Amino acid sequence: MKRFIVFAACLLVPSTAFAIPFFNHLYSDAGYFLDVNNVEERSYECKAIYDFTVTENGVTKSQHMEQKLVVPAKWSGRMIAMPSTPQSFVRTFNYNISCN
């Protein structure tokens, strides 16, 4: 019975939920796209680091990119678009995004 009371008390104690923007990475032959959804009343400043392998005119190259992203409060939309072209398209990518 004591365990039940402690468990119920933990559920009733108010807590603060921390959320960050939701990032949806879309990668295909069409290119690379980053859509973002921020449901909070505050904006976020994020740092994005990408490592790409790109084929341009038949030659494969590695690219490193760092970018600062500001995600406005209550905003949803596309933040990054790197469409493929007949001469250049993304083969692989790794990413790391952190926000504060």
DOSERO-30383 format. One record per residue (C-alpha): residue number from 1; x, y, z. Coordinates in Angstrom, 1 decimal. Each point is the difference from the previous one (the first is absolute). Example, Ala and Ser with C-alpha at 12.3 -4.5 7.8 and 13.67 -1.06 7.14 Angstrom:
% DOSERO-30383
SITE  seq       x       y       z
SITE    1    12.3    -4.5     7.8
SITE    2     1.4     3.4    -0.7
% end
This chain:
% DOSERO-30383
SITE  seq       x       y       z
SITE    1     0.0     0.0     0.0
SITE    2     2.8     2.4     0.8
SITE    3     1.5    -0.6    -3.5
SITE    4    -3.3     0.9    -1.6
SITE    5    -0.2     3.3     2.0
SITE    6     3.5     1.0    -0.9
SITE    7    -0.6    -0.9    -3.7
SITE    8    -3.3     2.1     0.0
SITE    9     1.8     2.9     1.7
SITE   10     2.7     0.0    -2.7
SITE   11    -2.7     0.2    -2.7
SITE   12    -1.7     3.0     1.7
SITE   13     3.2     2.0     0.6
SITE   14     0.2     2.7    -2.7
SITE   15     3.0    -0.3    -2.2
SITE   16     1.5     2.1    -2.8
SITE   17     0.2    -1.6    -3.4
SITE   18     2.8     1.0    -2.2
SITE   19    -0.4    -0.2    -3.7
SITE   20     2.1     1.0    -2.9
SITE   21    -1.0     0.5    -3.6
SITE   22    -0.7    -3.2    -1.9
SITE   23     2.3    -0.4    -3.0
SITE   24    -1.1    -2.2    -3.0
SITE   25     2.8    -0.8    -2.4
SITE   26    -1.1    -0.9    -3.5
SITE   27     2.7    -1.6    -2.1
SITE   28    -0.5    -1.6    -3.4
SITE   29     1.2     0.3    -3.6
SITE   30    -1.8     3.3    -0.1
SITE   31     2.4     1.5     2.6
SITE   32     0.1     0.8     3.6
SITE   33    -2.6     2.0     1.9
SITE   34    -0.5     0.9     3.6
SITE   35    -3.5     0.7     1.3
SITE   36    -0.4     1.4     3.5
SITE   37    -3.0     0.2     2.4
SITE   38     0.2     2.1     3.2
SITE   39    -3.2    -0.2     2.1
SITE   40     1.3     2.1     2.8
SITE   41    -0.5     3.7     0.8
SITE   42     3.7     0.7    -0.2
SITE   43     2.6     0.0    -2.8
SITE   44     3.1    -2.2    -0.1
SITE   45     3.5     0.7    -1.2
SITE   46     1.4    -3.2    -1.5
SITE   47     3.4    -1.1    -1.4
SITE   48    -0.1    -2.5    -2.8
SITE   49     3.1    -1.9    -1.1
SITE   50    -0.2    -2.1    -3.2
SITE   51     2.5    -2.3    -1.8
SITE   52    -1.1    -0.8    -3.5
SITE   53     1.3    -2.2    -2.8
SITE   54    -1.0     1.7    -3.3
SITE   55     0.5    -1.2    -3.6
SITE   56     0.6     2.9    -2.3
SITE   57     0.4    -0.7    -3.8
SITE   58     1.0    -3.6     0.9
SITE   59     2.6     1.0     2.6
SITE   60    -0.8    -0.9     3.7
SITE   61     0.9     2.7     2.5
SITE   62    -0.3     0.4     3.8
SITE   63    -1.5     3.2     1.4
SITE   64    -0.2     1.3     3.5
SITE   65    -2.5     2.7     0.9
SITE   66    -0.8     1.8     3.3
SITE   67    -3.0     2.2     0.2
SITE   68    -1.9     2.1     2.6
SITE   69    -3.8    -0.5    -0.1
SITE   70    -2.5     2.2     1.8
SITE   71    -3.3    -1.7     0.4
SITE   72    -2.7     2.5     0.9
SITE   73    -2.7    -0.7     2.6
SITE   74    -3.1    -1.9    -1.2
SITE   75     1.5    -0.5    -3.4
SITE   76     0.0    -2.9    -2.5
SITE   77     1.6    -0.1    -3.4
SITE   78     3.1    -0.8    -2.1
SITE   79     3.3     1.3     1.3
SITE   80     2.5    -1.6    -2.4
SITE   81    -0.4    -1.1    -3.6
SITE   82     2.8    -1.4    -2.1
SITE   83    -1.6    -1.4    -3.1
SITE   84     1.9    -2.3    -2.2
SITE   85     0.8     1.0    -3.6
SITE   86     1.0    -2.1    -3.0
SITE   87     3.6     1.1     0.8
SITE   88     0.0    -0.4     3.8
SITE   89    -1.8    -2.1     2.5
SITE   90     0.4    -1.0     3.6
SITE   91     1.1    -3.7     0.5
SITE   92     0.3    -0.2     3.8
SITE   93    -0.2     2.3     3.0
SITE   94     0.5     0.1     3.7
SITE   95    -1.3     2.8     2.2
SITE   96     0.0     1.3     3.5
SITE   97    -2.4     2.7     1.2
SITE   98     0.0     1.6     3.4
SITE   99    -2.3     2.7     1.3
SITE  100    -0.1     2.3     3.0
% end
